[in-house]
């Protein structure tokens, strides 16, 4: 999914999410708490696809292309870290 988004993202585009949305799985008692994501996880996801991570406010996070040429070049998804140390594994 992220590879597709990163490939189609324009040079001025953004992928937005919010703090609550990244951790939504933990609100359901049957959900695996390891599926929640932190800002550090979101940053690692973006880095795997040559996207820059920015925190727009206390709740909203953005992924943006580092440059126009980088936005069109997606790294191999196998470089995506399985888990950011001390956090869940998105």
Residue frames as qw, qx, qy, qz and C-alpha x, y, z in Angstrom:
[[0.000, 0.887, 0.462, 0.000, 0.00, 0.00, 0.00],
 [0.281, -0.832, 0.086, 0.470, 2.71, 2.51, 0.96],
 [0.446, -0.131, 0.582, 0.667, 4.72, 1.71, -2.15],
 [0.219, 0.624, 0.647, 0.380, 1.66, 2.58, -4.25],
 [0.146, -0.941, -0.265, 0.155, 1.03, 5.82, -2.32],
 [0.422, -0.637, 0.276, 0.583, 4.67, 6.90, -2.51],
 [0.429, 0.121, 0.640, 0.626, 4.80, 6.24, -6.26],
 [0.110, 0.703, 0.589, 0.384, 1.67, 8.30, -6.94],
 [0.304, -0.803, -0.272, 0.436, 2.40, 11.14, -4.52],
 [0.416, 0.825, 0.062, 0.378, 3.11, 14.45, -6.27],
 [0.516, 0.261, -0.342, 0.741, 6.14, 16.53, -5.29],
 [0.164, -0.353, 0.243, -0.889, 3.89, 18.83, -3.25],
 [0.718, -0.340, -0.456, -0.401, 1.61, 16.08, -1.94],
 [0.194, -0.416, 0.697, -0.551, 1.23, 14.78, 1.59],
 [0.608, -0.268, -0.737, -0.122, 0.03, 11.59, 3.24],
 [0.260, -0.484, 0.355, -0.756, -1.66, 12.60, 6.48],
 [0.621, -0.329, -0.711, 0.011, -2.57, 10.60, 9.55],
 [0.339, -0.726, 0.186, -0.568, -3.29, 11.39, 13.16],
 [0.038, -0.413, 0.808, -0.418, -1.95, 10.14, 16.46],
 [0.669, -0.003, 0.513, -0.538, -5.26, 8.50, 17.42],
 [0.834, 0.413, -0.150, -0.334, -5.57, 6.78, 14.04],
 [0.422, 0.529, -0.729, 0.102, -2.12, 5.22, 14.29],
 [0.038, -0.206, 0.870, -0.446, -3.02, 3.61, 17.60],
 [0.659, -0.093, -0.083, -0.742, -6.66, 2.71, 16.93],
 [0.711, 0.024, -0.691, -0.130, -6.17, -1.07, 17.17],
 [0.257, 0.087, -0.766, 0.582, -5.42, -0.89, 20.87],
 [0.425, -0.120, 0.230, -0.867, -8.96, 0.28, 21.68],
 [0.851, -0.025, -0.305, -0.426, -10.45, -3.13, 20.82],
 [0.638, -0.517, 0.539, -0.188, -9.82, -5.79, 23.50],
 [0.926, 0.138, 0.344, 0.069, -9.38, -8.47, 20.82],
 [0.527, 0.820, -0.191, 0.118, -6.82, -6.44, 18.84],
 [0.841, -0.053, -0.144, 0.519, -3.13, -7.22, 18.99],
 [0.228, -0.935, -0.038, 0.268, -1.53, -4.27, 20.82],
 [0.560, -0.308, 0.438, 0.632, 1.67, -4.77, 18.77],
 [0.417, 0.548, 0.554, 0.467, -0.19, -3.40, 15.72],
 [0.060, -0.959, -0.196, 0.194, -0.31, 0.13, 17.08],
 [0.627, 0.434, 0.025, 0.646, 2.05, 2.67, 15.56],
 [0.362, -0.730, -0.152, 0.560, 3.95, 5.51, 17.17],
 [0.264, 0.927, -0.135, -0.231, 5.40, 8.63, 15.54],
 [0.263, -0.595, 0.714, 0.258, 8.75, 6.81, 15.42],
 [0.584, 0.191, 0.781, 0.115, 7.10, 3.90, 13.56],
 [0.466, 0.825, 0.295, -0.124, 5.47, 6.35, 11.10],
 [0.014, 0.871, -0.411, -0.270, 8.89, 7.95, 10.57],
 [0.427, -0.301, 0.821, 0.231, 10.46, 4.54, 9.86],
 [0.593, 0.506, 0.627, 0.012, 7.69, 3.72, 7.38],
 [0.327, 0.927, 0.019, -0.183, 8.26, 7.01, 5.56],
 [0.187, -0.733, 0.595, 0.271, 12.02, 6.52, 5.50],
 [0.603, 0.002, 0.780, 0.165, 11.58, 3.13, 3.87],
 [0.495, 0.639, 0.549, 0.213, 9.89, 4.88, 0.93],
 [0.406, 0.131, 0.111, 0.898, 12.09, 8.01, 0.76],
 [0.198, -0.783, -0.384, -0.447, 9.40, 10.15, 2.41],
 [0.173, 0.277, -0.452, 0.830, 10.11, 12.86, 4.98],
 [0.393, -0.589, -0.703, 0.070, 8.09, 12.78, 8.20],
 [0.028, 0.334, -0.181, 0.925, 6.77, 15.94, 9.81],
 [0.172, -0.527, -0.757, 0.346, 4.62, 16.49, 12.88],
 [0.047, 0.563, 0.335, 0.754, 2.18, 19.26, 11.91],
 [0.404, -0.591, 0.181, -0.674, 0.72, 19.67, 15.41],
 [0.399, -0.361, 0.742, -0.399, 0.15, 17.58, 18.53],
 [0.735, 0.149, 0.582, -0.315, -2.07, 15.14, 16.62],
 [0.764, 0.624, 0.088, -0.142, -1.40, 15.29, 12.85],
 [0.524, -0.435, 0.578, 0.450, 1.60, 13.70, 11.10],
 [0.637, 0.706, -0.061, -0.303, 2.57, 14.05, 7.44],
 [0.696, -0.130, 0.529, 0.467, 4.73, 12.12, 5.00],
 [0.406, 0.861, -0.031, -0.304, 6.02, 14.21, 2.09],
 [0.863, 0.383, 0.000, 0.329, 8.44, 13.50, -0.77],
 [0.575, -0.531, 0.089, 0.616, 12.03, 14.51, 0.01],
 [0.047, 0.486, -0.369, -0.791, 12.32, 15.81, -3.56],
 [0.729, 0.408, -0.080, -0.544, 10.56, 15.30, -6.86],
 [0.530, 0.421, -0.726, -0.122, 13.09, 12.70, -8.03],
 [0.045, -0.166, 0.900, -0.401, 12.95, 10.86, -4.70],
 [0.609, 0.159, 0.381, -0.677, 9.14, 10.79, -4.82],
 [0.778, 0.392, -0.277, -0.405, 9.29, 8.74, -8.01],
 [0.510, 0.350, -0.772, 0.142, 11.86, 6.27, -6.68],
 [0.782, -0.473, 0.101, -0.393, 10.59, 3.80, -4.13],
 [0.043, -0.521, 0.841, -0.141, 12.98, 1.66, -2.14],
 [0.519, -0.034, -0.843, -0.136, 12.59, -2.05, -1.85],
 [0.638, -0.558, -0.050, -0.527, 9.89, -2.74, 0.79],
 [0.877, -0.155, -0.392, 0.230, 12.18, -5.40, 2.29],
 [0.360, 0.312, -0.354, 0.805, 14.13, -2.47, 3.77],
 [0.479, -0.612, -0.095, -0.622, 11.11, -1.66, 5.93],
 [0.032, 0.317, -0.807, 0.498, 12.00, -2.32, 9.57],
 [0.468, -0.341, -0.804, -0.138, 9.88, -5.04, 11.14],
 [0.490, -0.761, -0.411, 0.110, 9.85, -3.17, 14.43],
 [0.147, 0.749, -0.251, 0.595, 11.13, 0.15, 15.70],
 [0.459, 0.012, -0.718, 0.522, 12.98, -0.48, 18.94],
 [0.013, -0.167, -0.588, 0.791, 10.69, -0.03, 21.91],
 [0.483, 0.234, 0.024, -0.844, 7.52, 0.35, 19.84],
 [0.793, 0.252, 0.472, -0.292, 4.92, -1.78, 18.09],
 [0.302, -0.154, 0.746, 0.574, 5.32, -3.38, 14.71],
 [0.508, 0.496, 0.088, -0.699, 3.03, -1.73, 12.17]]
